[in-house]
Amino acid sequence: MEEIAYSVHPAIVTLVGALLGAGYFAFLRWQTQAGGLNISLGVGALAGVIGATLLTAPLGYCMFQADQKSEDIIIGWIAVLLGLMLTLNLFSMLLWRYFRGQRLLPRGDTTPGAFRGRFGLLYAMTVLSPTILVLVFFVYLPMVDTLRFSTFLARFGAPRTRFICVSNFSRMLADLDYHSNLFLSFALSFGIIIIAMSLALLIASMLNQPIVGANIYRTLLIWPYAISPLVAGVIFSLLLGTESGIVNRVLDLTLGVKVPWLVTVPAAQISVVLASVWNVIGFNILFYTAGLQTIPKDLLESASIDGAGAWQRFARITFPLLSPFTFFLIVTNTIYAFFDTFSLIFVLTRGGPTESTFTAMYRVYVTGILSSDIGKSTAQSLILFLIVVGITIFQFRVGQRRVQYGNY
Amino acid sequence: MTESASSRFVFDPSANRSRPLWRRLIPQRWYAHLILTISVIVITFPMFYALLISTQSNPEVYNHKFTPGSRFFENLHTVMVQRNMGRFMLNSFVIALSIAVGKTVMSVLAGLGLVYFRYPGKWIVFGFVLVTLIMPGDVLLIALYRRVVSFDAWPHPYVALTLPLLASATGVFIFRQHFMTMPPDLSEAAQLDGASPLQFLFRVLIPLSWNTIGALMVIMFLFGWNQFLWPLILLRDQDLQVVQWGMQSLTQSLEVGDNFGPMMMGVIITSLPPMIVFLILQRQFMKGFALTRDK
């Protein structure tokens, strides 16, 4: 049998995983001073070994073979790191439960008011089966497919596929176009979050005041939520047209300038941000209005009696208590910016001028559907998936630590 | 109205002092009215402008006339008949309604299964559903497309279009939370009366959940109505296409010298159904989100 030559041997990868895992758990043990050191080190090493092999072994450690490029090795180590992040968190959670004398897995089967009878599981599975079946066939299986295809050279219509290890990913590392697509997606979400959320908070605070006609204002302001992103794009293509657009008409009459909004480079990107902000602001107002009503009025009243001004009450009480809503909106607005803006851009700028408004999702569409390159586009989809997971964890982590859930 | 009486609490310490006449003539919190009025104007302007343009011809658009034009019925005819938007709207309505009803029914049933039964490993089932929240459909688009087209026995293209969208982690989560806030006495009493779980669902749970159902239906209808990318790549037959697709095909006609009027007429009629649904179910929607002033 021929010996495969590795530039980094799998045993070394596994050993690095074990060392990192043991080191991390030793650090946790030192930080919390809970439980035994030996068991911490042992579980840590085990978690490290599993984490290091989780994403690399199914591919046969191919990215560490001697004939691979240095980019592939980098991707390999990133895969090790991702696996470690998953298993180390999971195992530390389990170990922590063990040290505190809790059951390793939650029971979760003690619902008050549950129906008695011997066929509980059967009955429950029957009513749950439509949801579970659809999720298995149309969410979980495509997820597995996405993982699988991302390591393949595969095209729509071509009968044959070829395993190409992590080349789809390592080529992305060098693909400057893809970098700028990703950058645009992040910049777009940043712009939407900053503008649409702060304006929505201002408007929602005004709506929350005891004023005449608040309900009418609210209906009129929340309503763009019902407009689809595509229609928002069409409306803004009318407003921002160079000759036909009303915006340029006003600019021409007042300042004597006409901005070629949709056909020059920074202006086209600004146009996309403007249209997205208009489209998403109703949703943000909706949730900030709901959030402001959860803030206890007596708290604000007593602060007011203690001499806190309007700004102080906002900065010290209202804004911190709103943070769960703020984090929720950051996540939903980022997802809007990454995915839902596709159809808006599709009609507003068509990704142009010179691909300057291609978001990462637009690139998935162009690569996967127009160029029918399944391997490359599923790899790009996986990057988007990792970003979604990242911001969800960010919301969860930061939310747990800093958010005021307010037990009033 | 009772609203002003219940919300008499004011933060402004000067409110109770006697104020000069000219101050009393200006409405209280005039700054709030000012900011809200400006916001309403800015936010609603694009839609009203689209409505105005939908009645105009191209020369009127380029001259920036602010009066309704003469081409309302011609534009409506162009869009609905020549560009087949009536058909696309019907298609989208069928799809959006199927998605909204299907998602709601499946979520209610799943919520029942996750709250009102006792069995080991329930948290695994809930986790299995909840984890799909981090797998947006757009991420799975390419793989899902490949899987759906590789199966060629779909009874109708719309089954292939809607079935993958029917499961909703959000819906399951919302109904589970909603059912868990219900007092356990309800189901105890129902069991004493010998009701089966499904009878309990239809006689007790659903009548108590109309606000949640209404709120979810609005969200899911909008989700279905706004579908664009998935039908764009999946549907081969143009007559089966959805309203968003029809809308973007109207923008393409612009490039061959057609005019803005039909395009904006498309905007108006594409936006009307979701707005009507939103207005009809607004009360449920706001209550479902606990948005009413006096809870």
Interface residues (C-beta under 8 A of the other chain):
Chain A: L105 P106 R107 G108 D109 T110 T111 P112 G113 A114 F115 R116 G120 L121 Y123 A124 M125 T126 V127 L128 P130 T131 I132 V134 L135 F137 F138 V139 Y140 L141 P142 M143 D145 T146 F149 F156 L199 L202 I203 M206 L207 Q209 P210 I211 V212 A214 Y217 T219 L220 L221 W223 P224 Y225 A226 I227 S228 P229 L230 V231 V234 I235 F236 S237 L238 L239 E243 S244 I246 R249 W278 I281 G282 L286 F287 T289 A290 Q293 K297 L300 E301 S304 A310 R313 I335 F339 F342 S343 F346 V347 M361 V364 Y365 G368 I369 I374 S377 T378 S381 L382 L384 F385 V388 V389 T392
Chain B: E3 S4 S7 R8 F9 V10 F11 P13 P27 Q28 R29 Y31 A32 H33 I35 L36 S39 V40 I43 T44 P46 M47 Y49 A50 I53 V61 Y62 H64 M106 S107 L109 A110 L112 G113 L114 V115 Y116 F117 R118 Y119 P120 G121 K122 W123 V125 F126 F128 V129 T132 L133 I134 M135 P136 D138 V139 L140 L141 I142 A143 L144 Y145 R146 R147 V148 L163 P164 L165 L166 A167 S168 V172 M180 M182 P183 P184 D185 L186 S187 E188 Q191 P197 F200 L222 W225 N226 F228 L229 I233 Q244 M247 Q248 L250 T251 F260 M263 M264 G266 V267 T270 S271 P274 M275 V277 F278 L279 Q282 F289 A290 L291 R293 K295
